[in-house]
């Protein structure tokens, strides 16, 4: 099994691409969904957020107010780094568990939908392919303002908090251009799906895994023989 990283920028259309891949039968693990679970009340990350950011980031029902917390971290780089240091290790552990489940179920690849894939670089060394969903800056800004009801200044701050899409595009193996219509994006998703389905990378990964297991087995037998004599 091999891993594919899917990323983009805020309002670039990554969620649309992720949904289309899932509809095609691809196994997708969404970091944002995992992130909501790891900060549920009484989890380790929840307690650390409450400790560092105070009770003002809570809703009346005791859950994290993601909108209020977002307003804090998008205007303060130090607090954004602090939050990431709290949540990212928990998110990655939870994602690893899901990856192992897909592996045991016999999937040839898994897509990891990670908004900050290139910003953190924690996962990139494990990925066979990286995919960026790109749109031009003007389209990104207008989509974000319309989607979240933000003013231009606040929307620009949120975009500036992430790595520029042009830079991400240069780091990716595959780019989906999402500045145009939905049908055009879907055609590109279909081409990506075909590329992943036709890839033989899973055979290489499987061979490496089998070699590692064989090596451990040989080491075990060597140790037993040494102990026997």
Secondary structure, 3 states (H helix, E strand, C coil): CEEEEEECCCCCCHHHHHHHHHHCCCCEEEHHHHHHHHCCCCCHHHHHHHHHHCHHHECCCCCECHHHHHHHHHCCHHHHHHHHHHHHHHHHHHHHHHHHHHHHCCCCEEEEECCCHHHHCCCHHHCCEEEEEECCHHHHHHHHHHHHCCCHHHHHHHHHCCCCHHHHHHHCCEEEECCCCHHHHHHHHHHHHHHHHHCCHHHHHHHHHHHHHHHHHHHHHHHHHHHHC
